[in-house]
Amino acid sequence: MNTSDLKADLINRISQLKEKTMMEEIQKLLDFELNENEYILTESQKYRIAEGQAEYKNSAYLTEYKANQDIEEWLGEK
């Protein structure tokens, strides 16, 4: 599907939406992508970011290598 076909398809599908919340989510995504508005984080999102930063600072994370090892070990047990 080329760009103009994709745009036409999206416009058509968006025009058929009935749920306001879905339209608002699409608007947020477009605003973010087009840098028209600052993305506002919820308190829950801010908390999770702070939590992740603290875990990283305390080295409480898995490397990709270790995570893959754990997954392989878990799959081998099945």
LINQUI-V974731 format. One record per pair of residues at least 6 apart in sequence whose ideal C-beta (glycine too) atoms are under 6 Angstrom apart, sorted by the first residue. I is the first residue (numbers start at 1). J is the second residue. D is the distance in whole Angstrom. If there is no record, write none. Layout:
# LINQUI-V974731
i: [I & I]
j: [J & J]
d: [D & D]
This chain:
# LINQUI-V974731
i: [17 & 31 & 32 & 55]
j: [23 & 37 & 39 & 61]
d: [6 & 4 & 5 & 6]
